Amino acid sequence: MSNILLITSSPRLESHSTKVARSLAGQLALRAPNSTVAHRDLTREPLPHIDDSFATGRALPVDQLTPAQKEVLAISDNLLKEVFAADTIIIAAGMINFGIPSNLKAYIDYIVRPGVAFRYTEKGPEGLIKGKKAYLVLARGGIYSEGPMQQFNFQDTYLRAALSLMGVTDIEVITIEGVAFGPEAADRAVSAAMDKVAALAA
Ligand SMILES: Cc1cc2nc3c(=O)[nH]c(=O)nc-3n(C[C@H](O)[C@H](O)[C@H](O)COP(=O)(O)O)c2cc1C
């Protein structure tokens, strides 16, 4: 049995990252009997951006929170509950201006929560979300895995940093690159990603 949390974030209806990530979730679920897939669709159900109540309340004890802080932290609690309930987390994202879609950034801002997702120790931050496997399914118009654009890839570098701060360090990346170089290049990139999905889920 596996509890899979699928997080999709593409603004595009014909999203490559969503398609490949859905397939991965389905194949991983088939691999273990009684698996569940919870889908957090950040495009259909966008989160509000964090605000002052969140920024001032995120590290306070519950008994010190104002009603406005409690309300906004309930969003974070709910998202974190989903994350803790999962043993496998799949994050699908297209590259938007060298980084991740803003709805996924808002999601990360809610879950990277001191005292819940990580804590500060004398040796530095310690992640509290342990024992999870994460898959990043990342689509890009250009090529960033090699060549001159590599230095502008803030997509997996950012997600790896945020996840590892929270203790999620077992991360597999599936890239769908060069989709802007025409329909044939896009088909090839999706097909290569699907092959990798099949191999990972085998
Ligand atoms: C607003 C916008 C900005 C984008 N910025 C970049 C970029 O900086 N680099 C890149 O390689 N592709 C960029 N793209 C192309 C997308 O990464 C590409 O279409 C990818 O397939 C999107 O993921 P999706 O198919 O899951 O929607 C951009 C696309 C849009 C719509």
The ligand as an SDF file (V2000), in Angstrom:
LIG
                    3D

 31 33  0  0  0  0  0  0  0  0999 V2000
    4.5870   32.2720  -18.9360 C   0  0  0  0  0  0  0  0  0  0  0  0
    5.5420   31.2160  -19.3900 C   0  0  0  0  0  0  0  0  0  0  0  0
    6.8890   31.3290  -19.0900 C   0  0  0  0  0  0  0  0  0  0  0  0
    7.7790   30.3380  -19.4970 C   0  0  0  0  0  0  0  0  0  0  0  0
    9.1030   30.4560  -19.1710 N   0  0  0  0  0  0  0  0  0  0  0  0
    9.9810   29.5180  -19.6000 C   0  0  0  0  0  0  0  0  0  0  0  0
   11.3610   29.6050  -19.2720 C   0  0  0  0  0  0  0  0  0  0  0  0
   11.8150   30.4930  -18.5730 O   0  0  0  0  0  0  0  0  0  0  0  0
   12.1800   28.6500  -19.7630 N   0  0  0  0  0  0  0  0  0  0  0  0
   11.7300   27.6020  -20.5260 C   0  0  0  0  0  0  0  0  0  0  0  0
   12.5170   26.7660  -20.9280 O   0  0  0  0  0  0  0  0  0  0  0  0
   10.4240   27.4930  -20.8290 N   0  0  0  0  0  0  0  0  0  0  0  0
    9.5430   28.4120  -20.3870 C   0  0  0  0  0  0  0  0  0  0  0  0
    8.2190   28.3030  -20.6950 N   0  0  0  0  0  0  0  0  0  0  0  0
    7.7670   27.1090  -21.4450 C   0  0  0  0  0  0  0  0  0  0  0  0
    7.2240   26.0560  -20.4770 C   0  0  0  0  0  0  0  0  0  0  0  0
    8.1890   25.6820  -19.5150 O   0  0  0  0  0  0  0  0  0  0  0  0
    6.7790   24.8370  -21.2530 C   0  0  0  0  0  0  0  0  0  0  0  0
    5.6690   25.1800  -22.0670 O   0  0  0  0  0  0  0  0  0  0  0  0
    6.4050   23.6820  -20.3620 C   0  0  0  0  0  0  0  0  0  0  0  0
    5.9250   22.6240  -21.1620 O   0  0  0  0  0  0  0  0  0  0  0  0
    5.3440   24.1030  -19.3640 C   0  0  0  0  0  0  0  0  0  0  0  0
    4.9860   23.0140  -18.5430 O   0  0  0  0  0  0  0  0  0  0  0  0
    3.6020   22.2550  -18.7780 P   0  0  0  0  0  0  0  0  0  0  0  0
    3.6780   21.5890  -20.1360 O   0  0  0  0  0  0  0  0  0  0  0  0
    3.5000   21.2750  -17.6740 O   0  0  0  0  0  0  0  0  0  0  0  0
    2.5260   23.3040  -18.7320 O   0  0  0  0  0  0  0  0  0  0  0  0
    7.3090   29.2550  -20.2610 C   0  0  0  0  0  0  0  0  0  0  0  0
    5.9460   29.1380  -20.5550 C   0  0  0  0  0  0  0  0  0  0  0  0
    5.0620   30.0920  -20.1220 C   0  0  0  0  0  0  0  0  0  0  0  0
    3.6050   29.9520  -20.4400 C   0  0  0  0  0  0  0  0  0  0  0  0
  1  2  1  0
  2  3  1  0
  2 30  2  0
  3  4  2  0
  4  5  1  0
  4 28  1  0
  5  6  2  0
  6  7  1  0
  6 13  1  0
  7  8  2  0
  7  9  1  0
  9 10  1  0
 10 11  2  0
 10 12  1  0
 12 13  2  0
 13 14  1  0
 14 15  1  0
 14 28  1  0
 15 16  1  0
 16 17  1  0
 16 18  1  0
 18 19  1  0
 18 20  1  0
 20 21  1  0
 20 22  1  0
 22 23  1  0
 23 24  1  0
 24 25  2  0
 24 26  1  0
 24 27  1  0
 28 29  2  0
 29 30  1  0
 30 31  1  0
M  END
$$$$
